[in-house]
């Protein structure tokens, strides 16, 4: 008779086998983790940096745009300004346009975030990742909750920027080498869309517009100067410290005036106002096209929601004002030889080119018209008005 060990002994034996197997596999897993976290920046990207006058060790800054589903990489060049290196397509972000408010709302955050080296995660469950730093001081001032908002691999998001493994590997390497070059922390700017005048006019009725105007101020400072904006939070609002160089502040002021004038002009011209809605976030068309060709993107979160991404709701229809053309222009156009014959007005002359009427000096006000004409006819300056009905008509005016 075979005597089997007790269930407790069996469970212990299985556990020891698992631990033994894990111990054997641990060095291999560690080597794999180390390999992906230490992979070099691709040569093509290094070449782009060299062309723009920067290097792998120079400070880095990232800018994310939810509506366009893109993350831009900027590096500080030798002249001190940040220069654009390349743009990565986002495979998946979740939620709607607007800031993150609470844990579990699936919102990808918007704002200005700081990422020190300790927030880099080479052992991420999503290949590689870094924590963007949500909630920041602004988010906490608004009472917003949540944590662990990442830029990571795969194509699944619950409030993060999911980039796929290959793309996040390059992003991670770029950030890693900037830290190795001495950068203490990099800025991560997250926007609902590109913060230009056209979009600000387009979303002018959105409930988040006051918040987005704060973000635009920081974006304008960066666009005008190429330098990282100095972000603070005052009375629950984003605020920006002035640059030490007055010349830079002058550039900021000029851009702000120009942008505000452009927004006002677009609104006055009758541009449409919209709200863009999502079932649950979106992805860049690059990844959508690959998926349509049958290329696997791995684990894609809520793929059914992508069919309802970016639906524009017209709040105020576009009302284009008619273009006013001076008479001097349209009147000459009507008789121009270049106008098709069927549209040409033969013999047309604008009023200012016609000979003055011989009655112009005589006809002034209606109450003077009849006596003036009668006097002129009696003295022979003009023929008597005929038929008589004309005189009666004039007298009744």
Secondary structure, 3 states (H helix, E strand, C coil): CCCCCCHHHHHHHHHHHHHHHHHHHHHHHHHHHHHHHCCCCCHHHHHHHHHCCCCCCCCEEEEEECCCCEEEEEEECCCCCEEEEEEEECCEECCCCCCCCCCCCCCCCCEEEEEEHHHEECCCCCCCEEECCCCCHHHHHCCCCCCCCEEECCECCCCCEECCHHHHHHHHHHHHHHHHCCCCEEEEEEECCCCCHHHHHHCCCCCCHHHHHHHHHHHHHHHHHCCCCEEEEECCEEEEECCCCHHHHHHHHHHHHHHHHHHHHHHHCCCCEEEEECCCCECCHHHHHHHHCCCCCCCECCHHHHHHCCEEEEEECCCCCCCCCCHHHHHHHHHCCCCCCCCCCCCCCCHHHCCCCCCCCCCCCHHHHHHHHHHHHHCCCCCCCCCCHHHHHHHCC
